Amino acid sequence: MRKNVLFRGCTRPAMFLGVPYMPFAIAAGACLLLTFYINMFFLALLPVVIMVMRQMARRDEMIFRLLGLRWMFRAKVRNIRHHNGMWVFTPNAYRDRIHDGARES
C-alpha cells in the first residue's frame, strides 16, 4: 500500500519578511500601540522583534501555531469540574450551539 505524499508547500503559512502574517501583524500592532501611547522609542523595538521572530520561524515555520496552542490549552481550561478533574479538549463546541438556540429539543 502506497502512502499519500504530503506536500510541505501546501501546509506552510504565508510569510512576510520571513515571519508568518498573523504573528507579524500582532507584533507590529503591539509595537505601534506602545509607540502611540507611551514613547516613540518603542518603534525602535520593531526591527528587533521581527528579527527574533524570523530566527524562530527559520527553524520551524509552525512555531507560532504551536505557541498559540500551548497558550490556549493553558489559559482555556474551564471544563475541569465537569470531567472529574481531567482536562478534556474537544474540537466541537456543543455548548455554544445549545446556548445559541440552534439545538432546541
C-alpha positions as CSV (number, residue, x, y, z in Angstrom):
1,M,0.0,0.0,0.0
2,R,1.4,3.4,-1.0
3,K,1.1,6.3,1.3
4,N,0.0,9.7,0.0
5,V,2.7,12.3,-0.2
6,L,2.3,15.4,1.9
7,F,3.5,18.4,0.1
8,R,5.0,20.8,2.6
9,G,4.4,23.8,0.4
10,C,0.6,23.3,0.9
11,T,0.9,23.4,4.7
12,R,3.3,26.3,5.0
13,P,1.8,29.6,6.3
14,A,2.0,32.8,4.3
15,M,5.1,34.8,5.3
16,F,6.1,38.4,5.3
17,L,9.8,39.2,5.9
18,G,10.3,35.6,6.9
19,V,7.6,35.8,9.6
20,P,4.0,34.4,9.3
21,Y,1.5,37.1,8.7
22,M,-0.6,36.9,11.8
23,P,2.3,36.9,14.3
24,F,3.9,39.7,12.3
25,A,0.7,41.8,12.5
26,I,0.2,41.2,16.2
27,A,3.8,42.1,17.0
28,A,3.8,45.1,14.7
29,G,0.5,46.3,16.1
30,A,1.7,45.9,19.7
31,C,4.9,47.9,19.0
32,L,2.9,50.6,17.2
33,L,0.4,50.8,20.1
34,L,3.2,51.1,22.6
35,T,4.7,53.8,20.4
36,F,1.5,55.8,20.2
37,Y,0.6,55.6,23.9
38,I,3.9,55.6,25.7
39,N,7.0,56.7,23.8
40,M,8.5,56.9,20.3
41,F,11.4,54.8,21.3
42,F,9.3,51.7,21.2
43,L,9.2,52.0,17.4
44,A,12.9,51.0,17.5
45,L,11.9,47.8,19.1
46,L,10.0,46.6,16.0
47,P,13.0,45.5,13.9
48,V,14.4,43.6,16.9
49,V,11.1,41.8,17.4
50,I,10.9,41.0,13.7
51,M,14.5,39.6,13.7
52,V,13.8,37.4,16.7
53,M,10.6,36.1,15.2
54,R,12.4,35.5,11.9
55,Q,15.0,33.4,13.7
56,M,12.2,31.4,15.4
57,A,10.4,30.9,12.1
58,R,13.6,29.9,10.3
59,R,13.9,26.8,12.4
60,D,10.2,25.9,12.3
61,E,7.6,28.0,10.4
62,M,4.8,26.4,12.6
63,I,6.4,27.5,15.9
64,F,3.8,30.3,16.4
65,R,0.9,27.9,15.9
66,L,2.5,25.6,18.5
67,L,3.0,28.5,20.9
68,G,-0.6,29.6,20.3
69,L,-1.9,26.1,21.1
70,R,0.2,25.9,24.2
71,W,-1.2,29.3,25.4
72,M,-4.8,28.3,24.5
73,F,-4.5,24.9,26.4
74,R,-3.1,26.5,29.5
75,A,-5.4,29.5,29.5
76,K,-8.7,28.0,28.4
77,V,-9.3,25.1,30.7
78,R,-12.8,25.6,32.0
79,N,-14.2,22.2,31.9
80,I,-12.2,20.5,34.7
81,R,-15.1,20.4,37.1
82,H,-17.4,18.7,34.6
83,H,-15.0,15.8,33.9
84,N,-13.8,14.8,37.4
85,G,-10.7,16.9,37.4
86,M,-9.5,15.8,33.9
87,W,-8.6,18.3,31.1
88,V,-10.8,17.5,28.1
89,F,-10.2,19.2,24.8
90,T,-12.7,18.6,22.0
91,P,-12.8,20.1,18.5
92,N,-16.5,20.7,18.7
93,A,-18.2,23.4,20.8
94,Y,-21.6,21.8,21.6
95,R,-22.2,24.1,24.5
96,D,-22.1,27.2,22.2
97,R,-24.7,25.6,19.9
98,I,-27.1,24.8,22.7
99,H,-26.9,28.3,24.1
100,D,-27.3,30.0,20.7
101,G,-30.6,28.2,20.2
102,A,-29.5,26.1,17.3
103,R,-30.5,22.9,19.0
104,E,-34.0,23.1,20.5
105,S,-35.5,19.9,21.8
